[in-house]
Structure formats: C-alpha cells, structure tokens
Amino acid sequence: MRHTAFTQFHIDLGAKMAEFAGYNMPIEYSGINDEHMCVREKIGVFDVSHMGEVWVKGPKAFDFVQYVTSNDVATLSDGKVQYSCLPNGKGGIVDDLLVYRVNAETYFLVINAANVEKDWNWFCSHAEKFGLKVGKDLYNASDEICQLAVQGPLALKAMQKLTSTSVEDMEYYTFKKLDIAGIKDAIFSTTGYTGSGGCEIYVANEDGPKLWKAVFEAGKEFGIQPIGLGARDTLRLESGFCLYGHEINDTTSSIEGGLGWITKFTDAKNFIDKDLLLKHKKEGVARKLVGFEMVEKGIPRQHYEIVDAEGTVIGEVTSGTMSPMLKIGVGMGYVATSHSKLGSEIFISIRGKSIKAKVAKTPFFKK
C-alpha cells in the first residue's frame, strides 16, 4: 500500500487503518459519530492526500478544460473554483472534479483518489487535439502534493492564526496562494465536502509534517480532532453530496444524477456528450437520483432495492446511513422518474422487509 505524508501521524494516534484507493488511510480514530459531531460543531482534520492533482497550462488550457468538463469554465475568474464532471462520451461520467482557475492559461484540477490513473489517461487521450504536451502543458502532480481538509465552523478562525493573509472572510468555492505556517506558496481553498465550512490546504509532500503539526497546534484551543474516512462519508451523505462509485459512475449521466446545474449548454461551449446530455435534459430521463429519509425504523445501505407499495422494484440505494444529526436513516438512490417527486412514498427493502421512506430534499442537514 502507498502512504501519504501524514500516514505515520495516523498510526501514532491509534487510528483504525485500512486500504483505500491503494493508500493506507485512517478510517476512524475516536469513533465515527464522535468525529462527525466534532466537524459539525468545532473543527476536524482529514488527510485527503490520496486525491489527485493535475495542472493544465498554456494558450489552449482553457479550450481543453472547457471541452473535457461539463460546467462552463468561461464563468470562472482568477481565484475561483468550480465543481464539474468529465462526461465519458457514452452518456456516463469518468469522474467528478474541482476546477481551479489560477489565471487565463493555468488551471488546477482536483480529481478523485480511486480515479487518478483513469482520469489521467482520459486527459492524455484528448491532449493532442489541443496541442498540449503531456508532462509539460498537462502535468500530473498527484504524487508530489499532500492535502489536509480542515473542516468545521471554527476551521477558518483557527487557520487564520497560521497566515498573515486574510482567510476568515473567504467566499465559498474560492482559493488563494499564500504562505502558511512558514510554508510558501500553499494553495488554500474553501470548497469542502462536509457541509460545515472550512478549507483545504495543498502543500508539497516534504512540507506535510510541518503543516500537520502547525494545524493541530493552531486548533488546540478549539477542540480540533483528526477525522477518518468513515465520518467523511457520513458527513458528505448528510449534506447530500455525490460520491463517485456510488451516486455517479460510468453509466450515470449528469442529468440523471441531479447534476444538471453543472452541465451548461451554451452556444460558445462545445464539450463531450453535449448533444446527448441536451437530449436527456429536453426529453427527460427514465430514472433520477433522489434523497430520501426513512419514515419507519431502518438503516438503508448501498445496493438495497427501492420498491413501491406493491413491492415492485423501482430503483436502488446508492448510499445510506443513520444520520448522526437527525437520528434517522437517510440515503440517496436512483428511482423511476415517476417516483422522484418530493414527498413521494417509497420503500427500502431491508432483509426481506419493505421499510417505508419518503423522497426528501437534500441536504438533509444544514449547518
């Protein structure tokens, strides 16, 4: 297994470790519910160094990113971040990602850990069309960068202690290049995957240990804790965020997955699968991704069948858990479009029994 710049810290702290995307990663420390509540109420730190990072540079950088992603890159200005996805040419999704605009000829793409190799190969397959030189204009920096996601309502207040640049007032989905904890040219962004606010800090691997120690020292007075991937999943689900391999994959379109808001059809934007996805938008789709809350007692899990009142299968659960904040079972899943309206009664098949639920608005919990 591979290690991040912070792996030894996790082991020394007694984290429960397991393989994820080829890395030895912390699943939990004090317990998923305790860690979940820490992020919702105070400040928690995730090692997300397994994520991938790709630089796109040069006169054709904009054209390339505009073509391979579904969102409209033209709406970005320097210092802004955009959530997007990579259509796969067959109506599915290669991956979802974040697009950072450094300037008109420099973009920083953050991709999912399990898809780094697949995404990189996808980017390379389209590079020649735009005259991008692989290894120069298109550069995979995934093995050189480590990242901490510092999340929670007190995160920015704590991190402000480590930099002279103003960060407490940063808007959602923006970033700055700054010096932090004596580390120069870090990327400091405010995107988040928990729904509780906070930031992400990207530095070179060799600066990782210094960053870890500084972050925990700065957050000590605020009750900072290290958080594992277990709580990361319950937090993102409670907030209604998609996870690749669950809500979206190579067979789901962005329209089916409720990602029409990041699929932009403008005359000036030509992108992969544009015509097919526009057809999905205009003519409708047979299934839709919905959020749901359990009405009766039960915990939904991935791959559980979703059925109607007569027991006919109408869909499948993609993610589910017991919400630590709401104290009820919540989940997401695909259902036949006829059953996707808010408030619709559905049933989750749990150990042979149909347990009542209802289609609900996401996020299930708001900070």
Beta strands, then each sheet from edge to edge (+ up, - down):
strand 1: 16-20
strand 2: 23-28
strand 3: 44-47
strand 4: 52-57
strand 5: 81-87
strand 6: 93-103
strand 7: 106-111
strand 8: 138-140
strand 9: 145-151
strand 10: 175-180
strand 11: 183-189
strand 12: 198-204
strand 13: 225-226
strand 14: 287-294
strand 15: 305-307
strand 16: 313-322
strand 17: 329-336
strand 18: 345-350
strand 19: 353-360
sheet 1: 1+ 2-
sheet 2: 10+ 11- 12+ 9- 3+ 13+
sheet 3: 5+ 6- 7+ 4- 8+
sheet 4: 14+ 17- 16+ 15- 18+ 19- 14+
end
